[in-house]
Amino acid sequence: MNSAGHSTDFWPLLVYAVSAVALTAVMIGLSYVLGQRHREQSTDEPYESGVAATGTAQVRFDVRYYLIAMFFVIFDLESVFIFAWSSAIRELGWPGYLEVLVFVAVLGAMLVYLWRLGALEWGSFSRKARR
């Protein structure tokens, strides 16, 4: 730091930022100058692995698809919490172990609740229809 209290060590960051912007500008400029220019009828058509596009792109999914996706994200996030706990298990000791047991018990109860509710069933029939 100098006498005014300002750090003069910001120049590497400035050089990095300027070089990143300059490199990006050079790559975009060269792509524009050296790139191919062609205009054919097939240029604007979508290409899907050689299959001709049919119908509309606005396909409606069943709401159960989104429910299962949300459940997956929720349970996946909880696995991240358990992984973080496992990396700090020595520091947490027995109180941390008991807390993660309660956490896993709540997760298990939630999974059983969703299962009994029929929210995890993907088939066309519901649990209430089978009774």
C-alpha positions in Angstrom: 0.0 0.0 0.0 1.2 3.5 -0.7 0.9 6.5 1.7 -2.7 7.3 0.7 -3.9 3.8 1.7 -4.7 2.6 -1.8 -3.5 -0.7 -3.1 -1.3 -0.5 -6.2 -1.3 -4.3 -6.8 -4.5 -4.2 -8.9 -2.5 -4.0 -12.2 -2.4 -7.8 -12.8 -6.2 -7.9 -12.6 -6.4 -4.9 -15.0 -4.0 -6.6 -17.4 -6.0 -9.8 -17.2 -9.3 -8.1 -17.8 -8.0 -6.0 -20.8 -6.3 -9.1 -22.4 -9.5 -11.2 -22.0 -11.6 -8.5 -23.6 -9.0 -7.9 -26.4 -8.8 -11.7 -27.1 -12.6 -12.0 -27.3 -12.8 -9.0 -29.6 -10.1 -10.4 -31.9 -11.7 -13.8 -32.1 -15.1 -12.3 -32.9 -13.6 -9.9 -35.4 -11.6 -12.7 -37.1 -14.7 -14.9 -37.2 -16.7 -12.1 -38.9 -13.9 -11.3 -41.4 -12.8 -14.9 -42.3 -16.2 -16.7 -41.8 -18.2 -18.2 -44.6 -21.1 -16.3 -45.9 -23.8 -18.3 -47.6 -27.5 -18.0 -47.9 -29.4 -21.1 -48.9 -32.9 -22.2 -48.2 -31.8 -24.9 -45.8 -29.8 -22.5 -43.7 -32.8 -21.3 -41.7 -34.3 -24.8 -41.2 -33.6 -26.6 -37.9 -31.5 -29.8 -38.1 -32.5 -32.6 -35.7 -30.1 -35.5 -36.4 -31.3 -35.8 -39.9 -34.9 -36.1 -39.0 -37.3 -33.7 -40.6 -39.1 -31.5 -38.1 -42.8 -32.2 -37.7 -45.5 -30.6 -35.6 -45.0 -27.8 -33.1 -42.1 -27.3 -30.8 -44.4 -26.5 -27.9 -44.9 -29.9 -26.5 -46.8 -30.2 -23.2 -45.4 -32.4 -20.5 -47.5 -34.1 -17.9 -47.3 -32.3 -14.5 -46.0 -35.5 -12.9 -42.8 -35.0 -14.9 -42.2 -31.7 -13.2 -43.1 -33.2 -9.8 -40.6 -36.0 -10.2 -38.0 -33.4 -11.4 -38.6 -31.2 -8.3 -38.4 -34.2 -6.0 -35.1 -35.2 -7.6 -33.6 -31.7 -7.1 -34.8 -31.6 -3.5 -33.3 -35.0 -2.6 -30.2 -34.2 -4.6 -29.6 -31.0 -2.6 -30.0 -32.9 0.6 -27.4 -35.4 -0.5 -25.0 -32.4 -0.8 -25.7 -31.5 2.8 -25.0 -35.0 3.9 -21.8 -35.0 1.9 -20.7 -31.7 3.6 -21.5 -33.3 7.0 -19.4 -36.4 6.1 -16.4 -34.2 5.3 -16.6 -32.5 8.8 -17.6 -35.5 10.9 -14.5 -35.5 13.1 -15.0 -31.9 14.1 -18.8 -32.3 14.7 -18.5 -35.4 16.9 -21.6 -37.1 18.4 -23.9 -34.0 18.4 -23.3 -33.7 14.6 -24.0 -37.4 14.2 -27.3 -37.1 16.1 -28.3 -34.1 14.0 -27.6 -35.9 10.7 -29.6 -38.9 12.0 -32.6 -36.5 12.6 -32.0 -35.0 9.1 -32.0 -38.4 7.4 -35.1 -39.5 9.5 -37.0 -36.4 8.3 -35.9 -37.2 4.7 -37.0 -40.7 5.0 -40.4 -39.7 6.5 -40.8 -37.2 3.6 -40.0 -39.9 1.1 -42.5 -42.4 2.7 -45.1 -39.6 2.8 -44.7 -38.9 -0.9 -44.7 -42.6 -1.7 -47.9 -43.2 0.2 -49.5 -40.1 -1.3 -48.8 -41.5 -4.8 -46.7 -38.6 -5.9 -43.9 -40.9 -7.1 -46.1 -43.1 -9.3 -45.5 -42.5 -13.0 -48.1 -44.8 -14.4 -51.5 -43.8 -15.7 -53.3 -45.0 -12.6 -53.3 -43.4 -9.2 -53.2 -45.0 -5.8 -56.8 -43.9 -5.0 -58.0 -45.7 -8.2 -56.5 -49.0 -7.1 -58.3 -49.1 -3.8 
